[in-house]
Amino acid sequence: MQTFLLLLGSIITCAMAMARVGGLSGLFSSTQDKRNLHLLRSDSDTPYSLLGLLLGAPFLIGWYHCCNQDMVQRGLAAKDMEHAKGGCVMAGWLKLLPPFLFLLPGMAARLLFPQELQCHTTPSSSSCSNPDAAFPLLVHQLIPAGLRGLVLAAVLAAMMSTLASAFNSSSTLFTMDIYLRARPSASSHELVLVGKACTLLLAVLAVLWVPVIKRLRAAVYVYAQMANGCLSPPIFTLFCLSLSSSSLNSAGALAGLSLGHLLGFTRMAVCIAMGAARPRAPPPPSSSVSSSGPSSCSSPSPRESSPASSWWL
């Protein structure tokens, strides 16, 4: 039901936004910086270069679809193998929709609400300082009252489903893989209580973590990708090695995961301490450039805060 509501709300929002800007032709003709119309780019000012996508995206995609407990748990809960395979195929088809239901409304919001999103375009950059406001503006300004409630219900349903999946998966991992091994004699009732306590603790920590995300001075979607990029590569690397080699053992796997996550947490801590989530795009040629180059955790440039990537959050 959450999937159906989210798809319906996204389709309604996308249709309303595209109708207001004159369809695809109006969107393309009104976009001042034509570089924003290209997904794969090699110019130096894009935060997502072609080489970065080729080398970095496979780790994020592979981790999310093959190793993320939220996804794996749904497959394990299937009725049988055929249902599990069918669910994986269906999820793959649904992943083809985000470029249309997420990116197009975000680009339309930039054209419709440039002042509210604090957007400005120069010959060397194209930026929005407040991209997280794109979706609320689309819903409030374009969608009628009755449909507006449906879209908000879809977003809330998707958010609750995501949080419930994350909390449930995390509490299950702690209860079954850590607590039960430390206390093999624990009863079922005790395990349930431990799982509930773990879920409550995770919810409190999630609320306390919100100021940290704000400190990063980036869109919520950007923060999520930064965190996943720091922590997911060791998991997916171990997954691939376990499929390709039979000589791996548990001690080596644990050592590799520990070292990889230590490096990932260190980088994320540095980014949080510096108050930024993504690399700074190279400055325009007219400005002075430091010989050391941009830092990997410098403040995000305006070009990197595009509503096209975060309108739905």
Buried (B, 14 or more C-beta within 10 A) or exposed (E): EBBEBBBBBBBBBBBBBBEBBBEEEBBEEBBEBEEBEEEEBEEEBBBBBEEEBEEBEEBBEBBBBBBBBBBEBBBEEBEEEEEBEEBBEEBEEEEEEEEEBBBBBBBBBBBBBEEBBBBEBEEBBBBBEBBBBBBBBBBEBBBEEEBBEBBBBBBEBBEEBEEEBBBBBBBBBBBEEEBBEEEEEBEEEBBEEBBEEBBEBBEEEEEEEEEEBEBBBBBBBBBBBBBBBBBBBBBBBBBBBEEEEEEBEEEEBEEBBEEBBEBBEEBBEBBBEBBBBBBBBBBEEEEEEEEEEBBEBBBBBBBBBBBBBBBBB
